Amino acid sequence: MKIALIYFSGSGNTNIVVSKYEESLKNLGFEVSKFNIENSLDKIPNLDSFYKVGFFYPIHGFNSPNIVVKFAKKIEKSTSKRNYFVVMVSGEPLNLNHSSNSRLIRVLKKKNYYLESEYHYVLGYNLVFRHTEEKAYRMYDVMEKIIPLDTKEYFVENKTNKLKRVFLGSFLSFLLRIQFPFYKVNGKLFRINNKKCIKCMMCMNNCPVHNITYSKNKFHFSSKCLMCARCSFSCPKDAVRIGILNFWRVNGKYKYKPTSIQEVDKHSRYCKKSFKRYFDKAEERINKAQ
Ligand SMILES: Cc1cc2nc3c(=O)[nH]c(=O)nc-3n(C[C@H](O)[C@H](O)[C@H](O)COP(=O)(O)O)c2cc1C
């Protein structure tokens, strides 16, 4: 049976999660096709032949990124009722994040697609502040161990999962749709610090919407920015300033490896309760399964 994994990732975390799903599903005997949204908008795949379809995205301001909704708007309306699952990836395990798929649900319903199951995994922040390597590895470790359990439950045992929603989450998700026009304006305010820049062109070559160009010895930013943070997060010299949100800039990939380096966690109190709930619940399931 074939499963379609449709995904967008700004700075790589969602890519990691999709790869873990792919590995787990293959181990369970499924055939997997992956569709990276940033390369598929011009040639929307035919999803009819798939047993199940999943959408994977990083949460942006309590919403799914615009590019994911754009993809959903372009898919062919199914003649029969289809089910799909959603996998969201974010930097904090707040229930407020669970309404992030509300726009996607509405668009897909018009295409005769109905949400069947949903999952939320936490990995290192690519905006706001940098998690410590120790915390980031704990998130990675839990995600890596819980995905085989989630996939077995859903794809083999047919047990679906619904995430807890809170009214404030739906309200914030609605309110923060203002972020999408804002990102277009803010994208134009991105700047390159010429003292740091080594002209590796990674920012320009990797931008998912080709928002960055280079001419006359200068970088230019236009108004297509998705605010995915890929340019600023992956810059080897931390030379990309991200407009009004620059004070939230996070630079450099997480190692996602066990570490002996003792870093001070300046944000240990941030979302402390929800992190505890997230880790406790996941670790209890992992221990039970062993
Ligand atoms: C513009 C923007 C908004 C974000 N908003 C949220 C948010 O509302 N909640 C959250 O938990 N994380 C938020 N994050 C953090 C990302 O969801 C998180 O770092 C995620 O792992 C990134 O996945 P990616 O590497 O696949 O892009 C935001 C990141 C960006 C760039």
The ligand as a Tripos MOL2 file, in Angstrom:
@<TRIPOS>MOLECULE
LIG
   31    33     1     0     0
SMALL
NO_CHARGES

@<TRIPOS>ATOM
      1 C1          7.9450   32.5610   11.4450 C.3       1 LIG1
      2 C2          8.0170   31.4750   12.4690 C.ar      1 LIG1
      3 C3          6.9840   31.3470   13.3880 C.ar      1 LIG1
      4 C4          7.0280   30.3330   14.3400 C.ar      1 LIG1
      5 N1          5.9750   30.1810   15.2010 N.ar      1 LIG1
      6 C5          5.9600   29.1660   16.0730 C.ar      1 LIG1
      7 C6          4.8230   28.9410   16.8880 C.ar      1 LIG1
      8 O1          3.8050   29.6140   16.7870 O.2       1 LIG1
      9 N2          4.8890   27.9340   17.7900 N.ar      1 LIG1
     10 C7          6.0080   27.1350   17.9100 C.ar      1 LIG1
     11 O2          6.0100   26.2460   18.7760 O.2       1 LIG1
     12 N3          7.0900   27.3060   17.1280 N.ar      1 LIG1
     13 C8          7.0910   28.2910   16.1990 C.ar      1 LIG1
     14 N4          8.1720   28.4660   15.3700 N.ar      1 LIG1
     15 C9          9.3140   27.5470   15.4780 C.3       1 LIG1
     16 C10         9.2580   26.4340   14.4180 C.3       1 LIG1
     17 O3          7.9500   25.9000   14.3150 O.3       1 LIG1
     18 C11        10.2070   25.3090   14.8000 C.3       1 LIG1
     19 O4         11.4960   25.7760   14.9940 O.3       1 LIG1
     20 C12        10.1890   24.1900   13.7680 C.3       1 LIG1
     21 O5         10.8790   23.0970   14.2990 O.3       1 LIG1
     22 C13        10.8340   24.6020   12.4740 C.3       1 LIG1
     23 O6         10.7020   23.5430   11.5540 O.3       1 LIG1
     24 P1         11.4930   23.5330   10.1550 P.3       1 LIG1
     25 O7         12.9600   23.3960   10.5040 O.co2     1 LIG1
     26 O8         10.9960   22.3270    9.4370 O.co2     1 LIG1
     27 O9         11.1990   24.7890    9.4610 O.co2     1 LIG1
     28 C14         8.1560   29.4550   14.4010 C.ar      1 LIG1
     29 C15         9.1910   29.6010   13.4750 C.ar      1 LIG1
     30 C16         9.1190   30.5950   12.5170 C.ar      1 LIG1
     31 C17        10.2480   30.7120   11.5220 C.3       1 LIG1
@<TRIPOS>BOND
     1     1     2 1
     2     2     3 ar
     3     2    30 ar
     4     3     4 ar
     5     4     5 ar
     6     4    28 ar
     7     5     6 ar
     8     6     7 ar
     9     6    13 1
    10     7     8 2
    11     7     9 ar
    12     9    10 ar
    13    10    11 2
    14    10    12 ar
    15    12    13 ar
    16    13    14 ar
    17    14    15 1
    18    14    28 ar
    19    15    16 1
    20    16    17 1
    21    16    18 1
    22    18    19 1
    23    18    20 1
    24    20    21 1
    25    20    22 1
    26    22    23 1
    27    23    24 1
    28    24    25 2
    29    24    26 1
    30    24    27 1
    31    28    29 ar
    32    29    30 ar
    33    30    31 1
@<TRIPOS>SUBSTRUCTURE
     1 LIG1         1 GROUP 0 **** ****
